[in-house]
Amino acid sequence: MAPRVSTNVQVMFFDTDCGGVVSNIAYLRFIEIARTHLAEQLGLAVVEMAQKKTYPVVVRTEIDYRRAATLGDRLVIEGWLDRAERARFWCAFRITRPQDNTLIADCRQMLALIEMPMGKLLRLPEHWKTYEEVESTERSEHEAKAGTGPSGERVQ
């Protein structure tokens, strides 16, 4: 099974707008924290990446905002490797407010590994293929139970 992480944050003043609602940029910081912990579980330790000058770079971010988080909320950010290809991978995140069991946001990011300073695109580590095979099977089983297709659309 692919590694999963769970991190906790409390919404601070600097995370919110003048109405006390979490600003969209704060969600990126929340998932950046979870993604850093996830990378370590996948074998991409922060210090080691810096020494090797090999880094995951964000290519795309998708965030579906479901409910507003507000000043003082305590949130849980869950993250997992959602999909791995030869040279890019998707991480998925779910942000919830456990106090009232509210889904705040669903997020996905596409990333690639690059070697700096050349910006050379690298293949993903071989052992990630085993995560993808397991996750693909689990995703298909979940979609079959939920009656949805790969992008979450309902199927009859």
C-alpha positions, 0 to 999 in steps of 0.5 A: 500500500502506498504511504499516506500522511496526516497532518494537523494545522490550526487556522491562524490570522495570516491564513485568513482574509478580512472576513476570517475565512481561509484564503486560497493561498493558505490551502497551498501551504497546508498541502505543501506541508503534507506533501513534504511529509509524504515525500519523505515516506516515499524516499525523498527526504528533504536533506537528501534531496538538497544534497543530490539536488533532486527535487519534486516540482509542482506542474499542476494543482487542482483544488475543489473547495467544498466548505469554508474554513475559518479563523481558529479551525483545527484541520486535518490534511490527509495526503497520498500518492494517487498515481505514478507514471514514468516521469510524473506523479499525482498526490491527492489531499483531503482537508477536513475539519474533524470537529464537525466532520466537514470536508473542506477541500479535495486537492490534487497536484501533478509533480515531476522530479527534476535535477538541478541546476540543469532542470533535467527531468528524471524518471520516478524511483522504480519502487513507486510502481508497486504503489501505483499497482496497489493504488490502482486496484484499490481505486478501481474497487472504490469506484465500483462500490461508489458507482463512479468512474476515474474522474468521479463522474457517476456511472449507471 
